[in-house]
Amino acid sequence: FQVKSENKKTIWNTEEVPEGSEFDDTWDPREKPEYEISFKQHVGTEDVFFGMTGKDPSTACCEDIVIKIKLPETKYSDITLDIQDKVLDLRTPKKKLLLHLPYPVNSKEGRARFLSDEETLEVTLRVSRRFDFIHSS
């Protein structure tokens, strides 16, 4: 098996390199913060009582991903957050989190808020799905 490449000096094909790997930094001494991922689904009475839209409680029917990241002893101004379609990159002076997201997200429609009393950053990202028989909106 041989891969043909335009440049004979390349050792990887672009399809072989996972998306978001350019953010990986194994030599960074900062510790990884605790985090929690949950999924949010918008439901109405037509879903709860009548089951008209065909939504179920699985993550396949959720519209948002909510990520809560514990950042003790951190000020809001020290947080750098970068969201790509499949990667969340968070950096503070003491913590670093590179998170490959379970679903592609719309990086332009996200929201983040810092809950200073809980020392937690809450990031809400809209899942970007292709239209199919389950997801009509």
C-alpha positions in Angstrom: 0.0 0.0 0.0 1.5 3.3 -1.1 0.1 6.8 -0.9 0.9 9.0 -3.8 1.7 12.5 -2.8 2.5 15.7 -4.7 5.4 16.4 -2.4 7.8 13.5 -2.0 9.0 14.8 1.4 5.7 14.7 3.2 5.3 11.8 5.6 1.6 12.2 6.3 -1.4 12.6 4.2 -3.7 15.4 5.3 -6.5 12.9 5.8 -4.4 11.0 8.3 -3.9 13.9 10.7 -6.9 14.3 13.2 -8.7 17.6 13.2 -7.5 19.8 16.1 -4.2 18.1 16.5 -2.4 21.4 15.8 -3.6 22.5 19.3 -2.0 19.5 21.1 1.0 20.4 23.1 2.4 17.5 25.2 5.1 19.6 26.7 2.8 22.2 28.3 3.1 21.9 32.1 -0.3 23.4 32.9 -2.8 21.0 34.5 -6.1 20.0 32.9 -9.1 21.4 34.7 -12.1 19.4 35.7 -15.0 19.7 33.3 -18.4 18.3 32.6 -20.2 17.9 29.3 -24.0 17.9 29.2 -26.5 18.1 26.3 -29.5 20.4 26.1 -32.6 19.8 24.2 -35.4 22.3 23.4 -38.8 20.6 23.9 -42.4 21.9 23.8 -45.7 20.4 24.7 -45.9 18.8 21.3 -42.8 16.8 22.3 -43.6 16.0 25.9 -47.3 15.2 25.7 -47.9 14.2 22.0 -44.5 13.0 20.7 -45.2 14.8 17.4 -41.7 15.8 16.5 -40.1 12.4 17.0 -37.5 13.7 19.5 -36.1 11.2 22.0 -33.9 11.8 25.1 -30.7 10.7 23.2 -27.9 13.1 22.4 -28.7 12.7 18.7 -31.8 14.9 19.3 -30.0 17.6 21.4 -29.4 21.1 20.0 -26.8 22.4 22.4 -23.7 21.1 24.2 -23.0 22.7 27.6 -19.5 22.4 29.0 -18.8 23.5 32.6 -15.1 24.0 33.4 -13.9 24.4 36.9 -11.3 27.2 37.1 -10.4 27.8 40.8 -8.4 30.9 41.6 -8.9 32.3 38.1 -10.1 35.7 37.0 -12.3 36.2 34.0 -9.7 38.4 32.3 -7.1 35.6 32.5 -9.2 33.2 30.3 -8.5 32.7 26.6 -11.1 30.6 24.8 -11.0 29.5 21.2 -13.8 27.5 19.7 -13.4 25.7 16.3 -15.9 23.4 14.6 -14.8 20.3 16.6 -12.4 21.6 19.2 -12.6 23.8 22.3 -9.2 25.3 23.4 -9.1 27.0 26.8 -6.0 28.5 28.4 -5.4 30.3 31.7 -2.1 30.9 33.4 -2.5 27.7 35.5 -4.8 25.5 33.4 -5.1 24.3 29.8 -7.9 22.3 28.3 -8.0 21.0 24.7 -11.3 19.2 24.2 -12.3 17.4 21.1 -16.1 17.9 20.9 -18.4 14.9 20.5 -20.3 16.7 17.7 -19.4 19.5 15.3 -20.6 22.9 16.5 -21.4 26.3 15.0 -18.4 28.2 16.5 -20.0 31.6 15.6 -23.1 31.0 17.8 -21.6 30.0 21.1 -22.1 31.7 24.5 -19.7 31.7 27.5 -20.2 33.0 31.0 -18.0 33.0 34.0 -19.7 32.2 37.3 -17.3 33.8 39.7 -19.0 32.5 42.9 -18.7 28.9 41.6 -15.3 29.5 39.8 -16.8 27.9 36.7 -16.8 28.8 33.1 -20.0 27.7 31.4 -19.8 27.4 27.6 -22.9 26.7 25.5 -22.4 25.6 21.9 -25.0 25.1 19.2 -24.6 21.6 17.6 -24.2 21.9 13.8 -26.2 19.1 12.2 -27.1 18.2 8.7 -30.7 18.0 8.0 -32.1 14.5 8.0 -35.4 12.8 8.9 -34.9 13.5 12.7 -33.5 17.1 12.6 -35.7 19.4 10.6 -34.7 22.6 12.3 
